[in-house]
Amino acid sequence: MYNESFKKYLMGYGSAISVVLFLIAMAIIAVYFRQLRKVDLIYG
C-alpha cells in the first residue's frame, strides 16, 4: 500500500487498497464481537 501510494505516486490505487483492508478488518471485528456476545449470553 505504501509503495503504491508514495513511491509510485498512485494515490487512487493506494487509497483503494486502504479501503479494502479497512472493510476486511471491520468484518473480522464484527464476527469477533458477535462471537463474544454469544459467549457472554451463555456464561453470563
Secondary structure, DSSP 4 states (H G I P E B T S, - for coil): -HIIIIIS--HHHHHHHHHHHHHHHHHHHHHHHHHHHHHHHHH-
